[in-house]
Amino acid sequence: MSIDVNATFQADTAAARRAAVTEVVDGLQGSQILAIATSVRAMVADGKSVCNLTVGDFKPSEFPVPEKLVAGIHAALEAGETNYPPSDGILELRQAIADMYTRDLGLDYGPGGVIVCSGARPVLYATWRMFTNPGDKTVSFLPAWNVGYYAHLCQTDHHFVPTGADTNFFPTVEQVKAILPDTRLIVMNSPLNPTGTVIDKDVLTGIAQAIVDENNARGDAPPVMLMWDAVYWQLTKNEHPFYSPVQLVPEIAPYVVHIDAISKGFAATGLRVGWAVLPDYLQAKMKALIGHMGAWAGRPEQIATAALLNDPEAIREYNTWIKTEIDARLDTVYGAIMDMKANGLPVDAIAPQGAIYLSFRVKLPGQSNEDIRIKLLEGAGMAVVPFQAFDLREDSGWFRISIGAVSKDELPPMLDRLRAVIQAEVTS
């Protein structure tokens, strides 16, 4: 006989939940992006035609990972490479990452400045844990991916600084200088999720110098640290090159933690290999955090990733191919939206610059972002994510378009439906 555990639980579930978990966990909200994606999957399961532009992921049939990566994983498994890796990653992979940063970015951290883990999230969370105590001042800039959840988990005094389309949704140097006093951690991301924009080189230089100046003025007080989320750095338009702040202002190096992974540049989201590149004086503490979290990447995947990163030609060929595929989709969507705008429809977009995203705006009088999102979904079969999911709360009309999970053939008919829906709104 089996026991129906749920049936034995007679207490009020809401009250019991509050009693069972901590206030921090009870107050933690789920991802709005994933909630929208779940509803889209349900519509598709019901047989409805939806162009899914919500998830920051890749459809494997459209964006397969590099063949060298797949072959390397198979070979490692066949060779019996299935035991625990070191908690900071196998030396071969840490060396390969360090070599790539030296080769491509001119930054020599050495393997002692690398921590490998299961995707980018563990080192992202570990960075929060390393530098903040509850109540510490932390800062990010809106819109931004998931920062609010990590601030909540760490119970910091978090400050969201809004930005706008006029600055590519990045802060100005003056905004950063204004929030630096007493700040312990600044979180930035470029190319930016959700906007698909890249920070201007001169702006990044000014921000980096401001952080150096602030830390020099603090003396022996704890410094302000910069988490530089660069998981999309390999996916920039050629006219919008990526820069690390350390390239531009080397004196900032002691205060920067780079977040990176194979998830985006190699479309390998499910293989879960990520890393932090950071000053070696911080490596041991992050290694301990990742070790206790158990957030290690699998040994076969690490071995295969090391082989891929040690093959610059294979990287170059894959990077050329994937950027061509991404650009074909983003440019198609952007071109159609700008054509609608030129014909008087109330839409806008920012030209794609990097990552797999496009900032898309629809302004319909008297309608909220949620109203518009539902209208686009039900009327045009176009599933998008409002900027509210990235903590920009006002009804600005801005949405994120993500093209990783769609084919090129899906886009033209969806764009025709979009045009018809917006035209109907304007003439109604």
Buried (B, 14 or more C-beta within 10 A) or exposed (E): EEEEEEEEEEEEEEEEEEEEEEEEEEEEEEEBBEBBBEBBBEBBEEEEEBBBBBBBBBBEEBBBBBEBBBEBBEBBBEEEBEEEBBBBBBBBBBBBBBBBBEEEBEBEBBBBBBBBBBBBBBBBBBBBBBBBEEEBBBBBBBBBBBBBBBBBBBBBBBBBBBBEBEBBBBBBBEBBBEBBEEBBBBBBBBBBBBBBBBBBBEBBBBBBBBBBEBBEEBEEEEBBBBBBBBBBBBBBBEEBEBBBBBBBBEBBBBBBBBBBBBBBBBBBBEBBBBBBBBBEEBBEBBBBBBBEBEBBBBBBBBBBBBBBBBBEEBBEEBBEEBBEBBBEBBBBBBEBBBEBBEEEBBBBBBBBBBBBBBBBBBBBEEBBBEEBBEBBBEBBBBBBBBBBBBBBEEBBBBBBBBBBBBEEEBBEEBBEBBBEBBBEBEEE
